[in-house]
């Protein structure tokens, strides 16, 4: 009798366990179609009750093994990059004064009214600057993907592999505008990490960062995708960043951001920090953007971008009402450059671009990135709203040349009504500014937009749209991007302090 009872109890247990497993599988199949974090939350609530403590722990162990598997397969493909650069300086005024450092000697002098000491010309001094970062191998014959700011203008690049071997690397090409770079080492049969599809990413999805933060090699951190399509961060000219809370620290730059399948979905590039370390907000370049750029860098060492020839502006509800638009969707063409592809195709000032090749457009940064990624000569279809009607206009993409960028910049500065210049020795003696603190307004149109905002000749501009500018090259790049985005805020110095000054663009 007791044997029969035990047999029946075992049979019932088996039936119940089978039913529970079927229920769990059905529940998982239903919730896995939601955002990836939702199944994890739901199962973490119900699994202990449904499976018992032992089985729920097994599930967690399997999750841990998934992370371990990704790390084990990826680490051999991640490299440590060390760079050396020989630079010349002429003393403290060249590059060591931070316009936002309120505790520097110069600011202390100004605050306490101490007289400035005359600066004697100094002979150029050469010294070595070192840096480090990460990268990952994308081909068995030694091509490595990393960040532009990691390798930059390095005099020497050294790559150390997981197995301890070191190689001198060749800089194949860098693209500072997107922060993508390709280097190569002379080796064969190297371990390669697979590239995924960043367009498939969803907010809440698990991601894993691998790199060498603070020189600590083979460091793995995990988190989720906290946002997608982050632009206007001020890191690069062309931005479409993946935001993640996977810990990224100095030295992680250039390393891979992986999905749970172990595929690269991004290149870790920057962090938002007030302490110098991770604060839970990191940014990675989507691998789909990097893939197109790296192919051009490998092929020619440079990147060719598409060119349309328009100035763009975001549409606000107030602007939509004033322009008598049906809604605030799309982006406004605020101006068109003469003899540009846009002008030749018949686009007009005041057109509202609603769609690009059938896809809705509401963000100037996304539109700019998409145009720049198209090959010169390719045709696109723009759906624009004009005079109460929607029109379809075909545009043949042009090639973005340096002279076209220069023309765009000059038109932008004329629209603003100003000219600026680097801080020269004469400006230093007359106004007290030091090289590297920003640029100075040298000419101004009294009827221009900059003058209307209260700025005058001699004003020091230290930043554009919250991005510091230390030279005319940085200022010009920032102004072009600001005009295209339709938003401009200048950081200027008034006396001892800095102030944000918005400049109207419409």
N, C-alpha and C positions, 0 to 999 in steps of 0.2 A: 504493500500500500504506500509506504513511504517512498519507495523507488518510483512508483507511478506518479506520485505528487510532484517529486523533484523533476521528473520528465516533463510533466505538463507545465510546471513553472518555467522551465527552460524554453519550452516551445512558445509560451506566451511572451517571454522576454524577447525571443528572437523576432516574433511577429511585431511587437511594439517597437523594437529597435529599427526594423525594416521600415515601418510606417513613419517613424521620426526622420529617418534618413531621406525618405521620399519627400516628406514635408519640407525639410531643410533645403533639399535640392530645388524643389519647386519655388520656395521662397527666394532662394538665391538667384535663380533664373529670372524671376520677376524684378527684383530690386537691382540687379546688376546693370539693367538698362538705364538706371538713374545715374546721377553723378557718382563717380567712383567712391567718394567718401561715404555715401549713404548706405550702401551694402555693408560696409565695415561697421558703421554705427549701429545698424539694425541687428546684424548678427552678433555684435558684442553685447547687446542687451538680452537677446533671446537664447544665444547658444548655451550659457551656463545652465539655464533652466531646462533646455530641451535636450542637451547632450550630457549634462553632468560636468562637474569640475574637471575631471581627468581629460575628457574629450575636448572641452573648450581650450584647455592648455595645449593640447595637441595642435589645434587650429592655429594658436598663436605661435607655436614652434614652427609650423609650416610657413607662416608669414615671415618669421625671422630667417628661415632657411632661404626664402625667396630673395631677401635682401643680401644674404651672404653669397648666394649663387651669382647675383649680378656683380657684386664686388669682386668675387673670385675670378669671374670671366673678364672683367673690365680692367682691373688694376695693371695687368701686364701691358696693356695698350696705352696707359697714361704715363707721360714723361715729365721729368723735372727739367725746366729750362732756366739756365743761368746766363745773364748777358753782361757784357762790359761795354762801356762807351767812354771815349776820350772827348772831353768837352773843354772849351776855353772860356775863361771869365776875365773880367777886368775889375774885379773888386765887388763890393757889396751891392752896388747899384744895378748889376746886371740881371740877377734872377732870384735874389734871396729876400726880397721885400714883398710880403704878402699884403695886398690892399685890405684884406679882412683881418689881419693880425693887429689887434689894438694894443698889443703889449710889446711891439717892436720898438727898437731904439728911436726910429723916426717919429712914431706916434707919441712916445714919452717926451721927446723934445718939444713937439708941438703942444702937448697938454700942459707941460710945466713952463712953457715959454722960454726954454733954453735956446740960445743962439745956435744956428747951424754952423758947423765947421766947414770951411772951404774944402772941397774935394780935389785932391791932386790926381792928375792922370796916372793910371797904373798900367804897367805892362801886362799883356795877356798872360794868363797862367793856365797851363794844361794840367788837368787831373782826371783821374779815372773814377767813373761812377758805375756801381754795380746794381743789378736788379735780378729778380727771380720771378718765375711764374710756372704755369702748367701748360700742357698741350696733350693731344692724343693722336695716335697713329691712324691714318685713314687709308694707307696702302702698304702692301708688303715690301715695296721697294723704298720706303722711308719718307713719304710725304706726311707732314704733321700739321694739324690745324690748331691755331692758337689765336690770341688777341693781338691786334696791331700795337697796343701800348706795351705789351710784354717785350716784343722784339724791337719795335721802333727803328731808330737809326743806330742800332748797336754795332759796335766795332767788331765784337766777337760774340758768337752764340754757341753755348755748350749745352748738349742734351744728354741727360743721364736716364738710362732705361731701368726698368724694374729689375733686370738681372745684374745691374751694377755697371754695365758697359757705358762708356762715355764717348760721344762723337762731337766733332765740330760740325755745326749746321750751316747750311746756305740759306740766306733769306731770299726765297723765291719771289715774294711780293707781299706788300702790305696795303691795306685800304683803310686809312684812318677814318674815313667818312662813315664806315660801317663797323669799324673796330675788328675786322677780320684780317688774319695774316696766315700765310703758308710758308713753312720752312721745310728743309729736306736734309736728311742724313744719308750717308753712303752705307747702306746695309740692305740685306735681303732676308726674306722669309720672316718678316716681323709680324707680331700679333696685331690684328686689326680689330677695332671696335666698329660694329655695324651702325649705320646712320638710319634713323627712323624718319617719321613724318610729323613735324611739329604742328601741322594743321589739324591733326587728330587729337591734340591735347585739349583737356577740359579743366576748368577750375575745380580744384579739389582732388585732382589726380595725384597719386604718389609719384615723387621724383627723387633721384639720388644724385648727389654731387660728389665728384671724385677729383682730388687735386693735391696740392702741396702747400697748404696754408702755413704761413710763418716758417716755411722750409721743412715742415713735418710731412715727409713724403707718404704717399699712399693713404691719405686720410679720406674716409667715407662718411658723409652725412646724409640724412634723409629728411624729407618733408613733403609738402604738397605744393601744387601750383596754386598760388594765392591770387593771381590775376594774369590776364593775357592782354597783348596789344598795348603795353605801356609805351607811350611816346612823350616827347617834350621833357625828357629827364635831364637833358643837357650833357649826355655822355658822348654821343656821336651825332653826325648830321642826319643819318638815316636810322631811325629807331623804330622797333616794333617788339620790345622786350617781353620775355616771359618773366613774371615776378614769382619768386618762390621764397618759402621760409626755411628751406634746407640751408643749413649754416654755410655761408660763404665768407671767407676771410681773406686778407691780403696774402697773395700767393696762390689762391684758387683760380685767379684770372687765367683764362685759356683752357681750363679743364672742362671735361664733359658734364652736361646735365643729362641724366638717363631716365627713361621710363622704367616701369617695373619689369619690362621684357628685356632690359639691358641694351636698348637702342638709344643712341645719342639723339636727343631732341633739342639740345641747345648748347651754347658755349658760355660758360660762366664768365661774366665780364665785370660786374661792379656790385657794390653794396651801398645801401643808404646807412650811414652811421654818423653818430656824434662822438663816439668813443674810439674809433679806429678799428673796432671789432664788429662782429655780426650783431645786428639788432633785429634779425628776423625778416629783413627785406633785402633780397638779392635780385639781381637782374641777369638774364642770360639771352644771348642772341638766338632767335629761332634757327634751327638747323636748316630749314628750307631756304631762308634768306642767305645763310652762310654757304650753302651748297652751290648756289648760282654764282656767288662771288669767287669761291675757291676754284671753280672750273676756269674762270677767266684768268685768275692769278697764275694758275698752273700753265695755262695756254700761252699767255703773253706777259705776265708779270704786272699787268695793269688792269683796271676795271673800266669798261665803257658803259656809260649810262644813257638811258633814254632822255629825251628833251621835248618838252611841249611848248614852253614859252609863255606861261601865264603866272599872274599873281593871284593867290587864293585867299579866301576869307571864310571863317566859320559863320554859319547863319544862326543868329539868335532869334528868339520869338519877336523881339522888338524890331529887328532888322527885317524879318519876314513880313511883319505888319506894314512897315514903312515902304517896302518894295511891292506890296500887294501880292505876296506869294500865298498859295493855298495852305502852306504849312512851313515848318522850319526844317524840312528835310533837304539834304543835298549840300553842296558847297558853292560859294559865289565866286565867279571870276571877277576880281576887282580891277584888273588891268591886263593888257596883252602886249607883249613885246613885238615890235615891228619886224616883219620878215621872218617870223617864227613859224613852226609847223601849225600852231594854233591859229595864227592870223591867216595863213594860206588855206586852211581848211574852212574858214568862215566863222570861227568862234568870235563872239563879241563881248565887250565889256558889259557886265550886268547879267550875262548868262548864268543860270544855275545848273550845275552838273548834278543830275539825279542818279545816273547809272553809268558804269564802265563795263562794257561787254556784258550787259545784262545783270551785273551785280550792283546792288545799292551802294551809294557812296554818301557818307555823312561826316567823314573825318579827313581834314586836309593832309594830315601826316600819312594816313594810310594811302590816300590818292597819290601823294608825292612818291612814296615808296614803290607803289605799283608801277607808275610811269617810269621811274628810274631803272626798274628791273627789266623793262622791255628792251628788246634788241632794236637798235636804230634800223629804220626801214619797215618795221612791223606796223600793221594797221590796227587801230582800235576803234570801237564804236562808242561814242558818247551820247547819252540821252540827256538833253538839256531842256530846261524850261525857259521860254522866251516869249514875252508879250502874251502871256496867258495860254500858250500852246507848248506842247512837248515836241521837240524835234530830235531826229537822229542824225548825227554828224560823224562822218568817218574822218579820222585824222591819221596821217602817216607820221610815226614817231621819228624825231630827229636825233642827232648825236649831240650830247652835251659836251661842248668844247670849252676850253679855258676862256677864250675870247667872248663866248656867249655868257658865261658866268660873270665875266667882268662887265659886260654890257648890262646884264640884269642888276648887278650891284650898283652901277652908276645911276641907272634909272631909279633904283630904290632910294639912294642917297639924295637924288634930286627931288624925289617926292617928299622926303623928310625935310629937305632944305638945310643941309649941313655938309660940312667936310671935317674930317678928323685926321690926326697924325700921331705917330709914335712920340714918346717923350724924348725930346732931344736935349743936348747940353744947354742950349739957349733957353728952352722951356724950364729946365731944372733951375737955372739961375734966376729966371724971371718969376716963376710961379711956385717953386719949391717942390715940385713933384719929382719922383725918382723913376727911372726906367723900370718897367715891370709892374708898375702900379695900375696901368690902364692906358687909355688913349685920351687925347685932348682935342676938344672942338676948336678948330682953327678958323673956320668960316661958317657963317650962318645967314640964312635968308630971313629977314625980319617977319616976312609973311608966311614962312614955312611952319610945319607942324611941330618941329623941335622948339622953335622960338615961341610958339603959342603955348607950349608946355612950361615955359619959364626958363629955358636953358639959354646960356650965352656963350660967346667965345671965351676960351680959357677954362671951361668946365671940364673936369676930369670924369670920364666914363670908365667905371671899374667893372661893370657887368652888363650883360644883355639877357633878359629873361632868366634872371637868377643864375646865369652862368658867368663865371669870372672871365674877363678878357684882359690879357697882359700885353697884347701887341695888336697892330693893325690887321695882321693875318687872322688872328682869332676874332677880332671885332668884325671884320668883313664876313667871315663864315657865319657868325652868329646873327648878323643883320640880315643876310640873305635868307636864312632859315626863319627868322622872325617874320619877315615880310611874307614869305610863302605861307606861314601858319596863320597870318592875319592877326598877330598879337605881339605887342612890343612894350616891354617895361625896361627902362634903363636904370642901372644903379650908378648914381653920381655921388661925388664927394662934395659936401658943403661944409667948409671949415674943417673941423676935426672929425666929422661924422659922415656916414653914408645914408643915402635916402633913395627910395624907389620912386621913379617918375614914369607914369604911364604915358605913352605917346599914341594919340588916336590915329588909326589907319583908315578911317572911312569918313 
